[in-house]
Amino acid sequence: MQDQPNAVAGLRGLDEGRATLKDEAVFIVRRALMSGAMQPGRIYSANALATQLGVSNSPVREAMMALTEKGLLEVVRNRGFRVIEMTDADQREVYDLRMLVEVTATGRVAAQGVGTADAARLTKLAERTIATSQPDTMVDYLEADQKFHLGIVELLGNSRMNKIVENLRDQSRVSGSYHLAERGLLAASAAEHLPILAALLAGDRDRVEALMGAHLSYSLP
């Protein structure tokens, strides 16, 4: 990709569960965005990325168009795709929406209760975030963190809400989640998952919403 030819270095050999080349390309590009390998404001070529990955241009372009629809990239005519550069005001808007949607969704899950199997699954996901909360495993941490929080929201059985929360979380990260590692906050962020989970499993809606609200402060500029 132009401007940063090694943007996906180290991000291959990823997830055997991906169904198509497009799905794999989405996974790779999203990880590059979350890790900061693809930087806000820079323009990247689908052709160059396809060459790096050793696949045809079509699935990579489809993947980048899909991420454009999610508000993570934007098309630059005759040049490629620019990584969205979120202003402080943009990040505040996303934060406000997450407080309204994600925090409320988590509280509703606490109110409805969590079954034994789901509790065990969420516990493993929370433990995974702690195990990967080091600078050299930051991308794995971000994936584990995403799975933990979306795993909670999914218990409401509302697919539209799942997509909204996933998109908001990605938008909040595209412009600087890697700064968590730079600021030494990965371990602190991961550690907060255990009290959030404890309040969730106890059915304490007020506490889990308060903890989630504080947890989301990491996304503020």
Rosetta blueprint (number, residue, H / E / L):
1 M L
2 Q L
3 D L
4 Q L
5 P L
6 N L
7 A L
8 V L
9 A L
10 G L
11 L L
12 R L
13 G L
14 L L
15 D L
16 E L
17 G L
18 R L
19 A L
20 T L
21 L H
22 K H
23 D H
24 E H
25 A H
26 V H
27 F H
28 I H
29 V H
30 R H
31 R H
32 A H
33 L H
34 M H
35 S H
36 G L
37 A L
38 M L
39 Q L
40 P L
41 G L
42 R L
43 I E
44 Y E
45 S L
46 A H
47 N H
48 A H
49 L H
50 A H
51 T H
52 Q H
53 L H
54 G L
55 V L
56 S L
57 N H
58 S H
59 P H
60 V H
61 R H
62 E H
63 A H
64 M H
65 M H
66 A H
67 L H
68 T H
69 E H
70 K L
71 G L
72 L L
73 L E
74 E E
75 V E
76 V E
77 R L
78 N L
79 R L
80 G E
81 F E
82 R E
83 V E
84 I L
85 E L
86 M L
87 T L
88 D H
89 A H
90 D H
91 Q H
92 R H
93 E H
94 V H
95 Y H
96 D H
97 L H
98 R H
99 M H
100 L H
101 V H
102 E H
103 V H
104 T H
105 A H
106 T H
107 G H
108 R H
109 V H
110 A H
111 A H
112 Q H
113 G L
114 V L
115 G L
116 T H
117 A H
118 D H
119 A H
120 A H
121 R H
122 L H
123 T H
124 K H
125 L H
126 A H
127 E H
128 R H
129 T H
130 I H
131 A H
132 T L
133 S L
134 Q L
135 P H
136 D H
137 T H
138 M H
139 V H
140 D H
141 Y H
142 L H
143 E H
144 A H
145 D H
146 Q H
147 K H
148 F H
149 H H
150 L H
151 G H
152 I H
153 V H
154 E H
155 L H
156 L H
157 G L
158 N L
159 S H
160 R H
161 M H
162 N H
163 K H
164 I H
165 V H
166 E H
167 N H
168 L H
169 R H
170 D H
171 Q H
172 S H
173 R H
174 V L
175 S L
176 G L
177 S L
178 Y L
179 H H
180 L H
181 A H
182 E H
183 R L
184 G L
185 L L
186 L H
187 A H
188 A H
189 S H
190 A H
191 A H
192 E L
193 H H
194 L H
195 P H
196 I H
197 L H
198 A H
199 A H
200 L H
201 L H
202 A L
203 G L
204 D L
205 R H
206 D H
207 R H
208 V H
209 E H
210 A H
211 L H
212 M H
213 G H
214 A H
215 H H
216 L H
217 S H
218 Y H
219 S H
220 L L
221 P L
